[in-house]
Amino acid sequence: MSIWFQPCTLESVQQRGAGTMVEHLGITIVELGDNFLSGTMPVDHRTVQPMGILHGGASVALAETLGSIAANLVVDPLSKYCVGLDINANHIRAARKGLVTGKAVPVHLGSSTQVWQIEISDEQQRLICISRLTMAVLSKERV
């Protein structure tokens, strides 16, 4: 059974990042399962730190992007929206090239908060970063 509020396509999900940091960092949504969302990000001049390894902030940006998109796909977009409340990350291993892939899965889907776990791996499926993102679920006010 799917956790998503309404059916959506990878293309429609990807369009959410057009013209934002998501697009600038090269983040691409690649898979939308029944209860997870996955995306990739290149390890290149946009995402590395001066030592030539993936910047921890870029990993966190990928994690928050995936968790935020997923959180907003779970709620009714006419009455609710989700924003980041807290994020933490443990950087396990360095990545120097290629693509990293993040996978966001829900830990808790409540009416006022959601918690998502995001694991980021390299192309050899080695864990690069693990992150936990707490999202606030807010009501849209009518004008």
Stockholm file with secondary structure:
# STOCKHOLM 1.0

chainA/1-143         MSIWFQPCTLESVQQRGAGTMVEHLGITIVELGDNFLSGTMPVDHRTVQPMGILHGGASVALAETLGSIAANLVVDPLSKYCVGLDINANHIRAARKGLVTGKAVPVHLGSSTQVWQIEISDEQQRLICISRLTMAVLSKERV
#=GR chainA/1-143 SS CCCCSSCCCHHHHHHTTTTSHHHHTTCEEEEECSSCEEEEEECSTTTBCTTSSBCHHHHHHHHHHHHHHHHHHHSCTTTEEEEEEEEEEEECSCCCSSEEEEEEEEEEECSSEEEEEEEEECTTCCEEEEEEEEEEEEECCCC
#=GC SS_cons         CCCCSSCCCHHHHHHTTTTSHHHHTTCEEEEECSSCEEEEEECSTTTBCTTSSBCHHHHHHHHHHHHHHHHHHHSCTTTEEEEEEEEEEEECSCCCSSEEEEEEEEEEECSSEEEEEEEEECTTCCEEEEEEEEEEEEECCCC
//
